């Protein structure tokens, strides 16, 4: 008989030797898992210490990421904005708005003058005039918002929200592309948080090359130097579509992402595609991308430079010149200088010769006093492209120095017979004289008048007028609170400034690249911070006359005088008749005088007396009171020899040696001798209450209470 089945509640038989039961892994894992250690209880003191530690680590992260300094400089530029709106209004009222070149130049000049200040009043007040910008001019105008709001990291999406692409709503592709480019300019070199958004925008752009162009440039700026392979592959996919407009931007962006990495894979791919494509725009973008990848690699780039310099394609030779400039930037390497000078006088392509001379400025920017002497003969070349390159070389290397030799070299070139050479000379003069006033450099006033004269001249060439408008924006950039510096105060290379200036020079071919010049702007400020990374209120001294480093005087609006009546025309016949009458009258007077001798004898005495009275009048006009008043005015004109500055303050490079912290002041710098940038200070009397400088940067998020909409009424039933 068959055995009865085991009861359901009976446990399963034990597994045979070598077999595993279903519950064995679970039991094993349970046995293997260590018991969680009990959380130690922390008293209040330990919790406070832990909280302090976490706060300090967060502060350290913001410092190392550069977010703190960006926020501080944004606040400084907004609160100290001294843009002269009269200059902008005069330019706007003078230029022909129907000419897109000068119209775009005016919009960009406004962006440069307000760079980093977040002040877009001029655009809001002239919306109808701004609406004349169409197509790529609209792209550049929208990108200009990125220059104005540069560093406004937290609220960039709110600022550009109306222009950015959104699902289901399609505005102008030029506005959308410009907004993505602007987003990159705002987050340049600080784009960790925004890179993902730009990557998605690039993937969603489809085949619209205008949006792709803006997204590529923005993504390259945001992901600069990261070497991010995923972003690099996204950009490469756009490049391989072989679209001229989008491909150029993708190639430049690939260079920005791989900046200074000398990646062999990236170089091979860019060089190979440069020989395959037929689009000159793409080849030029690839050439600049290659130059950026070899940034600061010096001798490591020699093999690649030799390969590019021997290429039969002039555009790749052009890239070779910029590769020399980028690889040896700031080194003053003799071999690099000799090679550039050789190509500047021997290459058959004007573009290559111009690039070779321009690249001298990058190699020699740490020795600006040498550049005017080196390029002096090139500035007198018969070839206008070489002369133009000489102007940019001097402007790049001597930027912000006010060097007299540089001004003396550039000034005659503003009267060059070729329009684009005059353009280069005007832009270079603005770069050299940025933040200088008449007290520091006597020719500043003359140069500013020259800019105004060129802009006002209706018969001037458009290219020269374009240069004068851009120069007006550069010389007053950042609300007159920034300078152009390719090196830090300690002499280290400023990566973003060098890259921005290199891509700015490409405006010769593509105007939207002019916005890259904003990367080379450095706020000239002294911002003192306490241990809590806040700005305390205190004073320090500049031991020089206030006028020596003052802002340039504001431009006065010309007063309109009443029209004067034109002189009445006098015919020659009438003039002869009047002359005859005058002679006859003289004869009659002489006859009367001869008839009465007493009258004749008394007349001279009377006339002599009246003449004496007339001569005596001026001598008695200045009484003692007027003399005293003049002496009082002279006393008032005596200028103080010391200026008191308040934290934060504008301190230009030439002013650094005059800055002094008072020895008995409450706050003293941690690092002695540091008189610019962000300075940490020690509070000598920490027990006293501190006064902190409040941030005034406008927020575009929530509206102020008085501007917020009221709450909707409570629900009700209509009777």
Residue pairs with C-beta under 8 A, 6 or more apart in sequence:
12 21
14 21
15 21
15 24
42 50
59 68
59 533
62 68
63 69
63 533
65 190
65 192
66 189
66 190
67 153
67 190
68 533
68 678
69 678
70 151
70 153
70 190
71 151
71 153
72 527
72 529
72 535
72 648
72 678
73 116
73 151
73 523
73 525
73 527
74 116
74 118
74 151
74 152
74 697
75 648
75 695
75 696
75 697
76 481
76 523
76 525
76 527
76 648
77 115
77 116
77 117
77 118
77 478
77 479
77 481
77 482
77 523
78 117
78 118
78 119
78 696
78 697
78 698
79 648
79 696
79 697
80 479
80 481
80 525
80 648
80 650
81 114
81 117
81 119
81 479
81 481
82 479
82 480
82 481
82 551
83 113
83 114
83 117
83 119
83 476
83 479
83 480
84 476
84 480
84 552
84 554
84 555
85 121
85 122
86 554
86 555
86 556
86 557
87 113
87 472
87 476
87 555
88 106
88 109
88 110
88 113
88 122
90 452
90 455
90 555
91 106
91 109
91 455
91 469
91 472
92 106
92 126
92 129
94 455
94 456
95 102
95 103
95 105
95 106
95 455
95 465
95 469
96 102
96 103
97 103
97 129
97 132
98 132
99 462
100 133
100 134
100 137
101 462
101 463
101 466
102 462
102 465
102 466
102 469
103 132
103 133
103 137
104 133
104 137
104 140
104 141
104 511
105 465
105 466
105 469
105 470
106 469
107 123
107 130
107 133
107 137
107 140
107 141
107 144
108 140
108 144
108 469
108 470
108 473
108 514
108 515
109 469
109 470
109 472
109 473
110 122
110 123
110 144
110 473
111 144
111 145
111 147
111 148
111 473
111 515
111 518
112 147
112 470
112 473
112 474
112 476
112 477
112 478
112 517
112 518
113 472
113 473
113 476
113 477
113 478
113 479
114 120
114 122
114 147
114 148
114 478
114 479
115 147
115 148
115 150
115 477
115 478
115 479
115 482
115 518
115 521
116 147
116 148
116 149
116 150
116 151
116 478
116 479
116 482
116 518
116 521
116 523
117 148
117 478
117 479
118 148
118 149
118 152
118 697
118 698
119 148
119 479
120 145
120 148
120 149
123 130
123 145
130 141
133 140
133 141
134 174
135 174
136 174
136 511
136 512
138 172
138 174
138 175
138 178
139 174
139 175
139 177
139 178
139 181
139 210
139 213
139 214
139 512
140 178
140 511
140 512
140 514
140 515
141 178
142 163
142 174
142 175
142 177
142 178
142 179
142 181
142 182
143 178
143 179
143 181
143 182
143 185
143 214
143 512
143 515
144 182
144 515
145 159
145 160
145 163
145 179
145 182
146 160
146 181
146 182
146 183
146 184
146 185
146 186
146 515
147 182
147 185
147 515
147 518
149 156
149 159
149 182
149 186
150 185
150 186
150 188
150 518
150 521
151 186
152 159
152 186
152 697
153 186
153 187
153 190
153 193
155 699
155 700
155 701
156 183
156 186
156 187
156 194
157 164
157 183
157 197
158 700
158 701
159 186
159 700
160 179
160 182
160 183
160 186
163 171
163 175
163 176
163 178
163 179
163 182
164 176
164 179
164 180
164 183
164 201
165 171
165 176
165 179
165 180
165 201
165 204
165 205
165 211
173 208
173 210
173 211
174 210
176 210
176 211
176 214
177 210
177 211
177 212
177 213
177 214
177 215
178 214
179 214
180 198
180 201
180 211
180 214
180 215
180 217
180 218
181 213
181 214
181 215
181 217
181 218
181 512
181 515
182 218
183 194
183 197
183 198
183 218
183 222
184 191
184 194
184 198
184 217
184 218
184 219
184 220
184 221
184 222
185 218
185 221
185 515
185 518
187 193
187 194
187 221
187 222
188 221
188 222
188 224
188 496
188 500
188 519
189 221
189 224
189 225
189 495
189 496
189 519
191 198
191 221
191 222
191 223
191 224
194 222
195 219
195 222
195 223
195 226
195 228
195 231
198 215
198 218
198 219
198 222
199 219
199 230
199 231
199 234
201 211
201 215
201 218
202 212
202 215
202 216
202 219
202 234
202 235
202 238
203 234
205 211
205 212
205 215
207 241
207 243
209 243
209 244
209 245
209 246
210 245
212 238
212 243
212 245
212 246
212 249
212 250
213 245
213 246
213 248
213 249
214 249
216 235
216 238
216 246
216 249
216 250
216 252
216 253
217 249
217 252
217 253
217 512
219 231
219 234
219 235
219 253
219 257
220 235
220 249
220 252
220 253
220 254
220 255
220 256
220 257
221 253
221 256
223 231
223 256
223 257
224 256
224 257
224 259
224 496
224 499
225 256
225 257
225 259
225 260
225 261
225 495
226 257
227 257
227 258
227 261
227 263
228 257
231 257
232 254
232 257
232 258
232 266
235 250
235 253
235 254
235 257
236 250
236 254
236 269
238 246
238 247
238 249
238 250
239 247
239 250
239 251
239 254
239 273
239 282
240 273
241 247
242 277
242 279
242 282
244 279
244 281
244 282
245 281
247 277
247 279
247 281
247 282
247 285
248 279
248 281
248 282
248 284
248 285
248 510
249 285
250 285
251 270
251 282
251 285
251 286
251 288
251 289
252 285
252 288
252 289
252 292
252 503
253 289
254 266
254 270
254 289
255 270
255 288
255 289
255 290
255 291
255 292
255 293
256 289
256 292
256 499
258 266
258 289
258 292
258 293
259 292
259 293
259 295
259 495
259 499
260 292
260 293
260 294
260 295
260 296
260 297
260 495
261 293
262 293
262 294
262 297
262 300
262 301
263 293
266 293
267 290
267 293
267 294
267 304
270 286
270 289
270 290
270 293
271 286
271 290
271 307
273 282
273 286
274 282
274 283
274 286
274 287
274 290
274 313
274 316
275 313
277 283
277 286
280 315
281 509
281 510
283 313
283 315
283 316
284 315
284 318
284 319
284 506
284 509
286 319
287 308
287 315
287 316
287 318
287 319
287 320
287 322
288 319
288 322
288 502
288 503
288 506
290 304
290 308
290 319
290 323
291 319
291 322
291 323
291 325
291 326
291 327
291 502
292 326
292 499
292 502
294 300
294 301
294 304
294 323
294 326
294 327
295 326
295 327
295 329
295 495
295 498
295 499
296 326
296 327
296 329
296 493
297 327
298 327
298 328
298 331
298 333
300 327
301 323
301 324
301 327
304 323
305 320
305 323
305 324
305 327
305 339
308 316
308 317
308 319
308 320
308 323
309 317
309 320
309 339
309 343
311 317
311 320
314 347
314 348
314 349
314 351
314 352
315 351
317 343
317 347
317 349
317 352
318 349
318 351
318 352
318 355
321 340
321 343
321 352
321 355
321 356
321 358
321 359
322 355
322 359
322 502
324 336
324 339
324 340
324 359
324 363
325 340
325 358
325 359
325 360
325 361
325 362
325 363
325 502
326 362
326 498
326 502
327 336
328 336
328 362
328 363
329 362
329 363
329 365
329 486
329 493
329 498
330 362
330 363
330 365
330 366
330 486
330 487
330 493
330 498
331 363
331 366
332 363
332 364
332 366
332 367
332 370
333 363
336 363
337 360
337 363
337 364
337 374
340 356
340 357
340 359
340 360
340 363
341 356
341 360
341 374
343 352
343 353
343 356
344 353
344 356
344 357
344 360
344 378
344 386
344 389
345 353
345 378
345 386
347 353
347 356
350 383
350 385
351 385
353 383
353 385
353 386
353 389
354 385
354 386
354 388
354 389
355 389
356 389
357 375
357 378
357 386
357 389
357 390
357 392
357 393
358 389
358 392
358 393
358 396
358 505
359 393
360 371
360 374
360 375
360 393
360 397
361 371
361 392
361 393
361 394
361 395
361 396
361 397
362 396
362 397
362 486
362 498
362 501
362 502
364 370
364 371
364 374
364 393
364 397
365 396
365 397
365 399
365 486
365 487
366 487
366 491
367 397
368 397
368 398
368 401
368 403
368 406
369 403
369 405
371 393
371 394
371 397
371 398
371 406
372 394
372 398
372 403
372 405
372 406
372 408
372 409
373 405
375 390
375 393
375 394
375 409
376 409
378 386
378 387
378 389
378 390
379 387
379 390
379 391
379 409
379 413
380 387
381 387
381 390
384 416
384 418
384 420
384 421
387 413
387 416
387 418
387 421
387 424
388 418
388 420
388 421
388 423
388 424
390 409
390 413
391 410
391 413
391 421
391 424
391 425
391 427
391 428
392 424
392 427
392 428
392 505
394 406
394 409
394 410
394 428
394 432
395 406
395 410
395 424
395 427
395 428
395 429
395 430
395 431
395 432
396 431
396 486
396 501
396 505
398 406
398 431
398 432
399 431
399 432
399 434
399 483
399 484
399 485
399 486
399 520
400 431
400 432
400 434
400 435
400 483
400 484
400 485
400 653
401 432
402 432
402 433
402 436
402 440
402 441
402 654
403 432
404 441
406 428
406 432
407 429
407 432
407 433
407 441
407 443
407 447
410 425
410 428
410 429
410 432
411 425
411 429
411 443
411 447
413 421
413 422
413 424
413 425
414 422
414 425
414 426
414 429
414 450
415 422
416 422
416 425
419 461
419 462
419 463
419 464
420 463
420 464
422 454
422 461
422 463
422 464
422 467
423 463
423 464
423 466
423 467
423 468
424 467
425 467
426 450
426 451
426 454
426 464
426 467
426 468
426 470
426 471
427 467
427 470
427 471
427 474
429 447
429 471
430 447
430 451
430 470
430 471
430 472
430 473
430 474
430 475
431 474
431 484
433 441
433 443
433 444
433 447
433 475
434 474
434 475
434 477
434 482
434 483
434 484
435 480
435 482
435 483
435 524
435 652
435 653
436 444
436 654
437 444
437 547
437 549
437 550
437 551
437 552
438 444
438 445
438 552
439 545
439 547
439 548
439 549
439 550
440 548
440 549
440 654
444 552
447 475
448 475
448 552
450 468
451 468
451 471
451 472
451 475
454 460
454 464
454 465
454 467
454 468
455 465
455 468
455 469
455 472
457 465
460 468
470 514
474 484
474 517
476 552
477 484
477 521
478 521
478 523
480 551
480 552
481 523
481 524
481 525
481 650
482 521
482 522
482 523
482 524
483 521
483 522
483 524
483 652
483 653
484 497
484 501
484 517
484 520
484 521
484 522
485 494
485 497
485 520
485 522
485 653
486 493
486 494
486 497
486 498
486 501
486 520
487 493
487 494
488 494
489 653
489 656
489 676
489 677
494 520
494 522
496 519
496 520
497 519
497 520
497 522
498 520
499 516
499 519
500 516
500 517
500 518
500 519
500 520
501 516
501 517
501 519
501 520
503 513
503 516
504 513
504 514
504 516
504 517
504 520
506 513
507 513
507 514
524 650
524 651
524 652
524 653
524 676
525 648
525 649
525 650
525 651
525 676
525 677
526 540
526 645
526 647
526 648
526 649
526 651
526 659
526 675
526 676
526 677
526 679
527 535
527 647
527 648
527 677
527 678
527 679
528 535
528 536
528 538
528 647
528 648
528 667
528 669
528 679
528 680
528 681
529 535
529 678
529 679
529 680
529 681
530 536
530 667
530 680
530 681
530 683
530 690
531 683
534 692
534 693
535 647
535 648
535 692
535 693
536 647
536 667
536 681
536 683
536 690
536 691
536 692
536 693
537 646
537 647
537 691
537 692
537 693
538 646
538 647
538 665
538 666
538 667
539 644
539 645
539 646
539 647
539 662
539 665
540 644
540 645
540 647
540 649
540 659
540 660
540 661
540 662
540 665
541 642
541 643
541 644
541 645
541 659
541 660
541 661
541 662
542 549
542 642
542 643
542 644
542 645
542 651
542 655
542 658
542 659
542 660
543 641
543 642
543 658
543 659
543 660
544 641
544 642
544 643
544 655
544 658
545 639
545 640
545 641
545 643
546 639
546 640
546 643
547 639
549 643
549 652
549 654
549 655
549 658
593 599
593 600
593 603
594 600
645 651
645 659
647 693
648 693
651 659
651 675
651 676
653 676
656 675
656 676
657 675
659 675
659 676
661 667
661 668
661 669
665 684
666 683
666 684
666 685
666 688
667 681
667 682
667 683
667 684
668 681
668 682
668 684
669 679
669 680
669 681
669 682
670 679
670 680
670 681
670 682
671 679
671 680
683 690
702 708
